[in-house]
Structure formats: C-alpha cells, structure tokens
Amino acid sequence: MPVETSLTRSVLYIPASKERALEKARGLETDAIIFDLEDAVAPDEKETARAVLRKALTQGGYGSRLRIVRINGAETEWGKADIEALKTMDFDAVLLPKVESAADISNVNSALPDVPVWAMIETPKGILHAEEIAVHPALEGFVMGTNDLAKELRCRFRADRLPLIGALQSALLAARAHGVIAIDGVYNAFKDDAGLALECEQGRDLGFDGKTLIHPAQLATANRVFSPSAAEVDLANRQIEAYETAEAVGQGVAVVDGKIVENLHVVTARQVLSQAKAIAEAQE
C-alpha cells in the first residue's frame, strides 16, 4: 500500500504514442508520469501506441519517477488488448478510467495480479462508491478526473471550483480513511501560471498529495506548491523540539508561537519533515 513519503507532487500525462514526448520525459522534473493509452491516443493509433510505449519502457531511463500506465476502459474494444500488452511491460502501476466499483479493480487485478492499481474517479457513481473502491487491497491511488466529473455533474465552470468541492472532499475522505494516495485533477489553461498556482494551493489545502498536469510548463508550480516551504519545515522542527522538551518534564502539551502543540501536531510535523527529506534525496 502507499507510503506517506511517496513523491507525487507532479503527475504528468504523456501520450503513449508520442516517441519524442516519451524521450523528453526522461529529463523532466516530474515525480510521476501517466503514460496514456486512453484519451490522448486516437483510435487508429492505439496499437502503435502500445508498441511505442513498450519500446520506451524497455529502454528505461525514467529514474525514480513513478511510471503509471492509463489503459482504455474494459468496455472498449481496446481495453483487453491494453491489459495483454501490459503483461510483458516494465512499469509501476496501472490506471483505470471511470472506475465506479470495486469490481472494476478486481477485474484488472485478476489479469495483472502483481501490479498496483490506480483509479480515475470521474463520475457520480465513482464518487458515491469511493470508499468501496478505496478499500480494495490492490488499490494504491485515486486520480481525480475533474473535467469528466464536471461534465457528468452538469456544473458550471468557476475558478474556485465550488461546484466540485463536495465531490473532491468525498473522494479525499475515502482515500485518507484507507491509506490511498489522492491526486487532484488537471488545470486546463496550461499557460496561466497564476491560475494554476491558485488551484494547486486549493488542492493542497484540501489535502491532495499532488496534481495531474497536461504540460511540462506546469511542473515547477506543482512541485513548489506541493512541497513543504522553508517556513513549514522550520515550524515543524520547532514544534517537535518544543513538544519533546515538554514531554521530558511530564507535560502533555507545548506552546509554539503562542499556539498549543499536542501529539497530533507532532505527527503532522514529522510528516512534513519526512516529505522534505524525500524531496531533498530525490534532488541529489
């Protein structure tokens, strides 16, 4: 199951059919890559995309980046062929589109029993059944499909994503209850750095581990926002030190910057430091 120190701040979609993009991805500062066999690949390119992806994964060179392959849905004519192709490829996880029940996870898990499964949560049924999906032992991560979800909900676009907040929080609740990684949906305006930063901040405030991205230009912003800041690291260190000092003299709480620090704050502080350490090690 997922480990809290897994780096998934930036999760970049790359069409599996584009050799140049697959080559370029080896040098990008992305924590994870979604090699896309689904939406980003035209119907007449599906077979070619599998061959191109196989070649790229065989060549390797993606370092510590998490390699996730998004396949076509089981209900499509390409889904079974994708699964058969993946049986002889080297990757880290398979991503299923439009997951609406634990049975969807089981169907793929039976064909790829040793591969962690990630689920696109992008329909009303997916939201309503999020806990049932999250509890599946093969399930490792949620990826929010906010574009499809907005379409299905018939909600209007708002910069603050107010119409989607309830659905996003429902998926997050299920993810956190069962130790599942949760990745926010894409920001479509890839040239709007300010808008992307605001949406990343919102996603982090809600509790997401990172954000899916559609363009390399979005990587730096996502990595920055979903990383602990210097101020957060400093506060975490001071909270831990103050609490341990208080505990040593038999006190159950400490005070830092005029605010109570209890054990629960120390747990969060240690998570901050753990992530900061993982980021530093990845940059070495």
C-alpha positions as CSV (number, residue, x, y, z in Angstrom):
1,M,0.0,0.0,0.0
2,P,1.1,3.6,-0.4
3,V,3.8,5.1,1.7
4,E,3.5,8.7,3.0
5,T,6.9,9.6,1.7
6,S,6.0,8.7,-1.9
7,L,6.5,11.8,-4.1
8,T,3.5,12.5,-6.2
9,R,3.5,16.3,-6.2
10,S,3.6,16.4,-10.0
11,V,1.9,13.7,-12.2
12,L,2.3,14.4,-15.9
13,Y,0.1,12.9,-18.6
14,I,2.1,11.9,-21.7
15,P,0.5,10.4,-24.8
16,A,2.0,6.9,-25.1
17,S,2.0,7.3,-28.9
18,K,4.4,10.2,-29.0
19,E,8.0,9.0,-29.1
20,R,9.5,12.5,-28.8
21,A,7.4,13.2,-25.7
22,L,8.4,9.9,-24.1
23,E,12.0,10.7,-24.7
24,K,11.8,14.2,-23.3
25,A,10.0,12.9,-20.2
26,R,13.2,11.2,-19.0
27,G,14.7,14.6,-18.2
28,L,11.6,16.4,-16.8
29,E,11.3,17.2,-13.1
30,T,8.1,15.3,-12.6
31,D,7.5,12.9,-9.7
32,A,5.3,10.6,-11.7
33,I,4.3,10.0,-15.3
34,I,1.0,8.8,-16.6
35,F,1.7,7.1,-19.9
36,D,-1.7,7.5,-21.6
37,L,-3.2,4.9,-23.8
38,E,-6.7,6.3,-23.4
39,D,-7.9,9.8,-24.1
40,A,-4.6,11.1,-25.5
41,V,-4.4,8.4,-28.2
42,A,-6.6,8.4,-31.3
43,P,-8.5,5.1,-32.1
44,D,-6.4,4.3,-35.1
45,E,-3.1,4.8,-33.1
46,K,-3.9,2.5,-30.2
47,E,-1.9,-0.5,-31.4
48,T,1.0,1.7,-32.4
49,A,0.9,3.4,-29.0
50,R,1.4,0.1,-27.2
51,A,4.4,-0.7,-29.3
52,V,5.9,2.8,-28.8
53,L,5.3,2.5,-25.0
54,R,6.8,-0.9,-24.8
55,K,10.0,0.3,-26.5
56,A,10.3,3.4,-24.2
57,L,9.8,1.3,-21.0
58,T,12.2,-1.3,-22.2
59,Q,14.8,1.4,-22.8
60,G,14.2,2.8,-19.4
61,G,15.8,6.0,-18.2
62,Y,12.9,7.3,-16.1
63,G,14.8,7.1,-12.9
64,S,12.8,7.2,-9.7
65,R,9.7,8.6,-11.4
66,L,6.6,6.6,-10.7
67,R,5.6,5.0,-14.1
68,I,1.8,4.7,-14.3
69,V,0.0,3.4,-17.5
70,R,-3.5,4.5,-18.1
71,I,-5.4,1.9,-20.1
72,N,-8.6,2.1,-22.0
73,G,-11.8,1.0,-20.3
74,A,-12.8,-2.6,-20.2
75,E,-16.0,-1.8,-22.0
76,T,-14.0,-0.5,-25.0
77,E,-12.5,-2.6,-27.9
78,W,-9.0,-1.6,-26.8
79,G,-9.1,-2.4,-23.1
80,K,-8.4,-6.1,-23.2
81,A,-5.5,-5.6,-25.7
82,D,-4.0,-3.0,-23.4
83,I,-4.0,-5.4,-20.5
84,E,-2.5,-8.2,-22.5
85,A,0.3,-5.8,-23.7
86,L,1.0,-4.7,-20.1
87,K,1.7,-8.3,-19.0
88,T,5.1,-8.0,-20.6
89,M,6.0,-4.4,-19.9
90,D,8.0,-2.9,-17.0
91,F,6.0,-0.2,-15.1
92,D,4.9,0.6,-11.6
93,A,1.1,0.9,-11.7
94,V,-2.0,0.7,-13.9
95,L,-4.5,3.5,-14.0
96,L,-8.2,2.6,-14.8
97,P,-10.5,5.2,-16.3
98,K,-14.0,5.8,-14.9
99,V,-13.9,3.4,-12.0
100,E,-17.3,3.1,-10.4
101,S,-17.0,0.0,-8.2
102,A,-14.5,-2.4,-6.5
103,A,-15.4,-4.9,-9.2
104,D,-13.7,-2.7,-11.7
105,I,-10.5,-3.0,-9.7
106,S,-10.9,-6.8,-9.2
107,N,-11.3,-7.4,-13.0
108,V,-7.9,-5.8,-13.8
109,N,-6.3,-7.2,-10.7
110,S,-7.2,-10.7,-11.7
111,A,-5.4,-10.1,-15.0
112,L,-2.4,-8.2,-13.5
113,P,-2.2,-9.6,-10.0
114,D,1.2,-8.2,-9.1
115,V,0.5,-4.7,-10.4
116,P,-0.8,-1.9,-8.0
117,V,-4.0,-0.3,-9.4
118,W,-4.9,3.3,-9.5
119,A,-8.4,4.6,-10.2
120,M,-9.7,7.5,-12.1
121,I,-12.6,9.0,-10.0
122,E,-14.5,11.0,-12.6
123,T,-18.2,10.1,-12.4
124,P,-21.0,10.5,-9.9
125,K,-21.1,6.7,-9.3
126,G,-17.3,6.8,-8.7
127,I,-17.7,9.5,-6.1
128,L,-20.6,7.7,-4.4
129,H,-18.7,4.4,-4.3
130,A,-15.3,5.9,-3.5
131,E,-14.9,4.1,-0.1
132,E,-15.8,0.7,-1.6
133,I,-13.1,1.4,-4.3
134,A,-10.5,2.7,-1.8
135,V,-10.8,-0.4,0.5
136,H,-9.8,-2.8,-2.3
137,P,-6.4,-4.3,-1.4
138,A,-4.9,-3.8,-4.8
139,L,-5.9,-0.1,-4.9
140,E,-3.0,2.3,-4.4
141,G,-4.1,5.7,-5.7
142,F,-7.0,7.9,-6.7
143,V,-6.7,10.4,-9.6
144,M,-9.5,12.9,-9.9
145,G,-10.9,13.3,-13.4
146,T,-12.3,16.8,-12.8
147,N,-13.2,17.5,-16.5
148,D,-15.3,14.4,-16.9
149,L,-16.8,14.8,-13.4
150,A,-17.8,18.4,-14.2
151,K,-19.4,17.2,-17.4
152,E,-21.3,14.4,-15.7
153,L,-22.5,16.8,-12.9
154,R,-23.5,19.4,-15.5
155,C,-21.9,22.1,-13.3
156,R,-20.8,25.4,-14.5
157,F,-17.1,26.4,-14.6
158,R,-15.9,28.5,-11.7
159,A,-12.3,29.5,-10.9
160,D,-12.8,28.5,-7.3
161,R,-14.2,25.0,-8.3
162,L,-17.0,25.5,-5.8
163,P,-19.4,23.0,-7.7
164,L,-16.8,20.3,-7.4
165,I,-15.7,20.8,-3.8
166,G,-18.1,18.3,-2.3
167,A,-17.1,15.6,-4.7
168,L,-13.4,16.2,-4.2
169,Q,-13.8,16.1,-0.5
170,S,-15.8,12.8,-0.7
171,A,-13.0,11.1,-2.6
172,L,-10.4,12.5,-0.2
173,L,-12.3,11.2,2.8
174,A,-12.3,7.7,1.3
175,A,-8.6,8.0,0.3
176,R,-7.5,9.1,3.8
177,A,-9.7,6.6,5.6
178,H,-7.9,3.7,3.7
179,G,-4.4,5.0,3.1
180,V,-4.7,5.7,-0.6
181,I,-2.8,8.4,-2.5
182,A,-5.0,11.2,-3.8
183,I,-4.1,13.3,-6.8
184,D,-6.1,16.4,-7.9
185,G,-7.4,16.9,-11.4
186,V,-5.8,18.9,-14.3
187,Y,-5.8,22.6,-14.8
188,N,-6.6,23.1,-18.5
189,A,-5.2,26.6,-19.1
190,F,-1.5,25.5,-19.3
191,K,-0.2,29.0,-20.0
192,D,-1.9,30.5,-16.9
193,D,0.7,30.1,-14.2
194,A,-1.2,32.3,-11.7
195,G,-4.4,30.3,-12.1
196,L,-2.5,27.0,-11.8
197,A,-0.8,28.2,-8.6
198,L,-4.1,29.1,-7.1
199,E,-5.7,25.7,-8.0
200,C,-2.6,23.9,-6.7
201,E,-2.9,25.8,-3.4
202,Q,-6.5,24.9,-3.2
203,G,-5.8,21.3,-3.8
204,R,-3.1,21.2,-1.2
205,D,-5.3,23.0,1.3
206,L,-8.0,20.3,0.7
207,G,-5.4,17.6,1.3
208,F,-4.4,16.3,-2.1
209,D,-0.9,14.8,-2.4
210,G,-0.3,16.3,-5.8
211,K,-1.8,17.4,-9.1
212,T,-2.1,15.8,-12.6
213,L,-0.6,18.0,-15.3
214,I,-1.0,18.3,-19.0
215,H,2.1,20.3,-20.0
216,P,5.7,20.3,-18.8
217,A,5.4,24.1,-18.2
218,Q,3.2,23.3,-15.2
219,L,5.7,21.1,-13.4
220,A,7.6,23.8,-11.5
221,T,4.5,25.3,-10.0
222,A,3.0,22.0,-8.9
223,N,6.3,20.9,-7.4
224,R,6.7,24.1,-5.5
225,V,3.1,24.3,-4.1
226,F,3.0,20.6,-3.0
227,S,6.4,20.9,-1.3
228,P,6.8,22.0,2.3
229,S,8.0,25.6,2.4
230,A,11.1,26.7,4.4
231,A,8.7,28.2,6.9
232,E,6.8,25.0,7.2
233,V,9.9,23.0,7.8
234,D,11.1,25.5,10.4
235,L,7.8,25.3,12.2
236,A,7.8,21.5,12.1
237,N,11.3,21.4,13.7
238,R,10.3,23.9,16.4
239,Q,7.1,22.0,17.2
240,I,8.9,18.7,17.6
241,E,11.6,20.2,19.7
242,A,9.2,22.1,22.0
243,Y,6.9,19.0,22.4
244,E,9.8,16.7,23.2
245,T,11.1,19.2,25.8
246,A,7.7,19.5,27.4
247,E,7.3,15.7,27.4
248,A,10.6,15.2,29.1
249,V,9.3,17.1,32.2
250,G,6.0,15.3,32.2
251,Q,3.9,17.8,30.3
252,G,1.5,16.7,27.6
253,V,1.4,19.9,25.6
254,A,3.9,22.7,24.5
255,V,3.4,26.2,23.1
256,V,5.0,27.4,19.9
257,D,4.3,30.9,18.5
258,G,1.5,31.3,21.1
259,K,-0.3,28.1,19.9
260,I,-0.8,24.8,21.7
261,V,1.2,21.9,20.3
262,E,-0.1,18.4,21.1
263,N,1.0,15.0,19.8
264,L,-1.3,15.3,16.8
265,H,0.6,18.4,15.7
266,V,3.9,16.5,16.1
267,V,2.6,13.7,13.9
268,T,1.9,16.2,11.2
269,A,5.2,17.9,11.7
270,R,7.1,14.6,11.3
271,Q,5.2,14.1,8.0
272,V,6.3,17.5,6.8
273,L,9.9,16.7,7.6
274,S,9.6,13.2,6.0
275,Q,8.4,14.7,2.8
276,A,11.0,17.4,2.8
277,K,13.7,14.7,3.3
278,A,12.3,12.7,0.4
279,I,12.3,15.7,-1.9
280,A,15.9,16.5,-1.0
281,E,17.0,13.0,-1.6
282,A,15.3,12.9,-5.0
283,Q,17.2,16.1,-6.0
284,E,20.6,14.6,-5.2
